[in-house]
Amino acid sequence: MYKAVVSTQSTGTDANVDRKYALRLCSEHRKWKACCYIYTKMGLYEEAVKLALTKLGNVHEAEKTAVEAQSYCSLEQQEMIKKLWLMIARHVVEEEKDIKRVMDVINRAEQVLKIEDILPFFNDFFYIDDFKDAICKSLEIYNQNINQLNDDMKDATDSAERIHNDISNLKRKNCVVESSKNCYLCDIPLLTRSFYVFPCSHMFHTACLVKEITGYLSKRKAEEVSKIYKVLLNLKDEDQTRTESYRRAKSQLDEIIAEECLMCGEYMIQSIDTPFLPRDEDEFEKLRLEWS
């Protein structure tokens, strides 16, 4: 069984070997290198690295396992990859006490490890001259990241301030509606009843806009609009509740139907497949008589 495992190691092909059975046998006979290989092929990289460091004392074997894990694992498993390299780095620091070797491990980890990740493994009196440059480089990178974050925060603050100013200006914006203007939906003079005027200069009677826009809303939203509009109609002549209930209902209606213009907003895009003429025969006949 051990020979079969060694054969798969040397050829790179997977023989017809029961890995769990082979692992048990190799472990019983203390064939630790073969155990590392089997663990790696089973995707148990952490166990393979731990075995290579504790039983074999072979950092190169542990690094080889970590490199293979790095090539096969997805981005979501980066924490596991980092853990493998940290195990290797800690072993080198605590057992070998070789600073240059630690730097080799960091370089081989290909940006998975940073110098600050392994600093907790050193005692307070460790001589750090060998990786002074790496610490300085890491600090420079942190400084660059901080500067970038400061720039991003400034951009975000400026953008938020511009949006706030735009909203404030929009609330104060006004326009002059001439008496000759008509509703864009019913073509009846606009000033004959309550209406909406959008920044794009499209104008609609409230009743016309409510009727037209409910066709693009979900059933629940359309029922909500109808309910709010009925409340507004009932409150028009009630002066006692007009200041509170009326304004609250008006605000709710504005949030739904005045969010964007019917003619040049998303509603117009939704209506692109709506036929110009009604499909219902009675409606079509009614429209034909109106046009004739």
N, C-alpha and C positions, 0 to 999 in steps of 0.2 A: 504493500500500500504506500509506504514511504517513497519507494522507487517511482511509483506512478505519479505521485505528487511532484517529485523532483523533475520527472520527465515533462510534466505540463509547465513547470517553471522555465525550463530551458528552451522548450519549443514554442511556448506562447500559445499552445492549443489546449483546449479543455478536454481532458480524457473522460471516459465514462466512469467517474469516481463519485461515490457518495461523500459529499464534502463533510457532512456532520460526522459520519463514521470515520473518515480519514482524519478529521480534527481530533477526535477522541483518541485514536490510536497514536497519532504523532505527539499528543500531549502526554500520554502515558509513557512513551519512550523518550520524552524530553527533546523532541526534534522541533525546537522553537522556531527556527527559520521557516520550516515547512508550515508550522502553525500560523506564522505571520502571513505567509502567502495565501493560505486558505481563508483566513479572516478577511484579507483584502478582497479576494474574489467573491466572498459572501457579502461584501459591502459593509463589513464591520470594521471600519477604518480606525475608530478610536481604540478598540481592543487590539488591533494589529500594532498600532504605534506604541501603546502601553507595553505590550509584550516585547517589542523590539528594544525598548529602553530598559525595562526591568530585568528581563531574562537574558537577552542577548547583549545588552549594553552597547548596542550598535546604532549610533545616531544616523549613519548613512542609510541603513535599512528603514528607519523610521521616516526619514526625509523622503525616501523613495515612495513609501506608502502615502504620505501627505501629498506629494506631487500627483500621484495617480488619482487620489480622491479629488484633487483640484480639477483634474481634466474631465472627470465623469460627473461631478456633482453640479447641480443647478445653482442659480443665483440665490435662491431661497435658502440654500444650505451653507451660505458663506460663514455663518456663525460657527458651524461645526468644523469647517476648514480652519478657521482662526484658532479654534480650540486645539486642533491637532498641532499646529505650529507653536502654540503657546506651551504645550506639553514638552515639545522638543527643546524649545528655548530655555525653559525652566530646568530641564535636565542638564543642559550644557552649562548653565550658570551655576547651579548648585552642586553638580557632580564633577564636572570638568574644570569649572572656574576659568574658562578660556574666553576672554572678551572678544578676541578676533574671530573665534569660532562662532560666537553669538552673532556677530555682524554678518558672517557668511549665511547663517540661518535666516536672518532678516532679509538679506538680499535674495536668497533662494525662494523665500515665501512670496515673492513678486507682489509687493504692496499689500499683502494680506495683513502683515505685521508692521507696526510702527515702533520706533524706539521707546515711546512712552508706554507701550503695552508691556514691555519687559522690565521697566525700571523697578516695579515693586518686588522683583525677584532678587535684587541686589541689596546687600546690607548697607548700613549707613556709612561704612568706612571703605567702600569699594572704590578703587582707583578708576576714574571714568575717562581718563585722558584719551584712551583708544577709541572711544566713540563720542568724543566731544563734538566732532564735525557733524555727526548724525543728529545730535541733540540740537545744534544750532540750525541745521537744515529743517528739522521738524518745527522749531519755533518760528522760523521764517514762513513756513507753509501755514501755520496757525495764524500768523499775523496777516498774511494775504487773505485767508478765509474770513478773518474778522473785518478787514477792510471791505471785502466783497459784500459781507452781510450788512455792514453799515451803509454801503451804497444802495443795496436792495431795500433796506428799511427806509432810506431817504426817498427813493423812487416811489415806494408804496405810500409813504406819508404825503408826498406831493400829489400823487394820483388821487388819494382819498380827499385831499383838500380841494382839488379841481372838481371832483364829482360833487362834493358838498356845495361848492360855489355854483355849479351848474344847476343843481336842484333848487338852491335858493333863488337864483335868477329866474328859473322857470316858474317858480311860484309867484314871482312879482311881474312876470311878463303879461302884457295886455295887448289887445289888438282892437281895431275899430271895425265894427260890423255895419256895413251900409244897409240901409233899408231895402235896397234892391236885391240883396243876396237871398238865394233860395237854398233849401235843404238839398243836399246832394243825392238823397234817396227818393224823396217824394216830389221834389221840385216845387214845393209850396214855400212862400216867403218865410224866411227863417224866424223873423221876429214875432210871428203870430203865436208862438208857444215856446216852452223852455227848450234849450238847445245846448249842444257841445261844440266848441271850436278847438281844433287841434293845432299844434305848432306848425304843421305843414299847410295850414289854412283850409283844410277840409272842414265842412260844417254840417251838422246833422241835428234834426229834432231828437229830443231824448226818446220819445216814443218810437220813432223810426229806428234809431240806433239799437234800442233794446230789442225790438222785433227782429231786426236783421242779424244781430250778433248772437242771439240765442241759438240760431241754426248751426253755429260753429262750436258751441260749448257742449260739454258732456251733459247728460240728462240731469244729474244732480246739480251741476252749476247753473243750468238753464232754469231749473225750478227755483233755485236760490235767487237768481236775478228777478224772476217774475214776482216772487214773494216780496222782495225789497221794494220793487217798483210799485206794487199795490199799496205797501205801507206808506210810501211817499205820496201817492195820490190821496190816500185817506187823511194824511196829516196836513195837507195844503191849507185847509180852512180852519185848522185848530191852532190858534195863535199861542195858547198856553204851552203846548208841547213842541211847537215849531223850533224853538231855540236849541233844544236838546235832542229829542228823538228824531226830528227831521234832519238835523245836521249829521247825526250818527248814521242814519239810513242812507243819506246822500253820499257820505264818505265811503260806505260799503259798496254802493253802486258804482262810484267813481273808480274804485280799485279794480273792479271787474271789467266794466265796459269802456272805461277811459284809459286803460293801460296802454293801448296803442291805437293808432288810426285804423279804421276799417278799410280804408281805400289803399293805404300804402304800408300796412304792417303784415304780420304773419297771417291774418285772416284772409288777405287778398291772395296769398300763396296757397292757402287751403282751398280757395274757390277756383283754382285754375282748371279743375276737371268738372266744374259745374256747368251744365249746358246753358246756353243763352235763352233758350225757349223752354217752358215747363213741359214735362213729359205727360202730365195729366191732361186728358183731352178737354175736360171742362175748363181747366185753367188756361189751356192754350186758346180755346174759343173765346174766353173772356178777354184775353190779351189781344186777340185778333180784332175783336170788336172795338176795343179801346184805340187801337192804332188806325182803324179804318175811318 
